[in-house]
């Protein structure tokens, strides 16, 4: 399979691009993750809890940026969006960038796969398999989520500053790839 990555497998997990048939599963995972975050007192992705609308998920899938991580039984374990094109959110966070970069969003792990380090395994897999030379992988997360900020720093992402959207502050992280 050609594409963005060298390999589409790590451990017992397979990675594939989401298709239109995956929309319900993708939106369900995002809503479950938003509920889990809210229960932990983290107001991230809360808009997903107040709407049945899934246009953003539909658009990400149709754009080919949504990737699903399935376990050996074919069950959805996690998902993430990775795009080589800045969206409006990325421009708000990072300013208009003309360098080679991919933007990582919506990394979410299914409840049945929590506490298995799947998120870290995904980041490590991206590091080892992305076909990116002299470019960046960038991401943002809410600034007041210390666990998530620590997670990205431990995964080797460099904190480069803060950005604000309304009353919310976001931490900006990037990793340079020089393969």
C-alpha positions in Angstrom: 0.0 0.0 0.0 1.5 3.4 -1.0 0.7 6.6 0.8 1.8 8.6 3.7 3.5 5.8 5.7 6.1 3.1 5.0 4.1 0.4 6.9 0.4 0.3 8.0 0.9 -2.1 10.9 2.4 -2.0 14.4 2.2 -4.8 16.9 -1.2 -6.5 16.5 -2.7 -3.3 15.1 -3.5 -2.3 11.5 -3.8 1.3 10.3 -6.0 2.2 7.4 -7.7 5.3 5.9 -11.3 5.7 7.0 -14.0 5.5 4.3 -17.6 6.8 4.2 -18.8 3.5 5.8 -16.8 4.4 8.9 -18.5 7.7 9.7 -20.8 6.3 12.4 -17.9 4.5 14.2 -15.6 7.6 13.9 -18.2 10.0 15.3 -19.1 7.5 18.0 -15.5 7.3 19.1 -15.1 11.1 19.1 -18.3 11.5 21.2 -17.2 8.8 23.6 -13.8 10.5 24.0 -15.5 13.9 24.6 -17.7 12.3 27.3 -14.7 10.7 28.9 -12.8 14.0 28.9 -15.8 15.9 30.3 -16.1 13.3 33.2 -12.4 14.0 34.0 -13.1 17.8 34.1 -11.5 18.5 30.7 -13.5 20.7 28.4 -12.1 19.5 25.1 -14.2 18.5 22.1 -17.3 19.4 24.2 -19.1 20.6 21.1 -19.4 17.0 20.0 -21.7 16.4 23.0 -24.1 19.1 22.0 -24.8 18.2 18.4 -25.7 15.2 16.3 -24.0 17.0 13.4 -20.9 15.1 12.1 -20.0 17.3 9.1 -16.4 17.8 10.4 -15.9 14.0 10.7 -17.5 13.5 7.3 -15.3 16.1 5.7 -12.1 14.7 7.3 -13.0 11.2 6.1 -13.8 12.4 2.6 -10.6 14.4 2.5 -8.6 11.2 3.2 -7.0 12.5 6.5 -8.8 10.2 9.0 -6.9 7.0 9.9 -8.3 4.2 11.9 -6.3 1.8 14.1 -7.9 -1.6 14.3 -6.9 -4.4 16.6 -6.3 -8.0 15.4 -10.0 -8.7 15.6 -10.8 -5.8 13.3 -12.3 -3.7 16.1 -11.7 0.1 16.2 -9.0 0.8 18.8 -8.2 4.4 17.9 -8.2 7.0 15.3 -6.4 10.2 14.3 -6.5 12.8 11.6 -3.3 13.8 9.8 -3.2 16.4 7.1 -0.4 18.0 5.0 -2.6 21.0 4.5 -3.4 23.6 7.1 -7.1 24.0 7.9 -8.7 27.2 9.3 -8.0 26.0 12.9 -4.3 25.3 12.1 -4.0 28.8 10.6 -5.6 30.3 13.8 -3.2 28.4 16.0 0.1 28.5 14.0 -0.4 31.4 11.5 -0.1 30.7 7.8 2.9 28.4 7.3 4.6 27.6 4.0 6.9 24.9 5.2 6.5 21.2 4.9 4.3 20.0 7.8 1.6 17.6 8.7 -1.0 18.6 11.3 -2.2 15.9 13.8 -5.7 16.2 15.2 -8.4 14.1 16.9 -6.1 11.4 18.3 -8.7 9.3 20.2 -8.5 5.9 21.8 -11.6 3.6 22.2 -12.6 2.9 25.9 -11.8 -0.8 25.6 -8.2 0.1 24.7 -7.4 2.6 27.4 -4.4 1.9 29.6 -2.7 0.0 26.8 -0.4 2.9 25.7 -2.1 2.9 22.2 -1.8 6.7 21.9 2.0 6.5 22.5 2.3 3.5 20.2 0.5 5.5 17.5 2.9 8.5 17.9 5.9 6.1 17.8 4.5 4.4 14.7 4.1 7.8 13.0 7.7 8.7 13.9 9.0 5.5 12.4 6.8 5.3 9.3 5.8 8.7 8.1 7.3 9.5 4.7 8.4 13.0 5.6 11.9 14.5 5.0 12.9 17.8 6.5 9.4 18.6 7.7 7.3 18.8 10.9 4.4 17.1 12.5 2.5 19.7 14.5 -0.3 19.5 17.0 -2.1 21.5 19.6 -3.9 20.6 22.8 -5.7 22.5 25.5 -3.1 24.2 27.7 -4.7 23.4 31.0 -4.6 19.6 30.4 -1.3 18.8 32.1 -1.5 15.1 31.5 -1.9 15.6 27.7 0.8 18.2 27.6 3.2 15.8 29.5 2.2 13.0 27.1 3.3 14.9 24.0 6.5 16.1 25.6 7.4 12.6 26.7 6.7 11.5 23.1 9.4 13.9 21.9 7.3 16.8 20.7 8.8 20.3 21.4 6.6 22.9 23.1 6.8 26.0 20.9 4.3 28.3 22.5 0.6 29.1 23.2 -2.2 30.2 21.1 -5.7 31.4 22.1 -9.1 30.9 20.7 -11.8 32.9 22.5 -11.2 32.2 26.3 -9.3 29.0 25.7 -5.6 28.6 25.5 -3.8 25.9 23.6 -0.3 24.5 23.7 1.5 24.1 20.4 3.9 21.2 19.8 6.0 20.1 16.9 8.5 17.5 15.9 11.1 17.9 13.2 11.7 14.9 10.9 15.0 14.9 9.0 15.1 11.4 7.6 
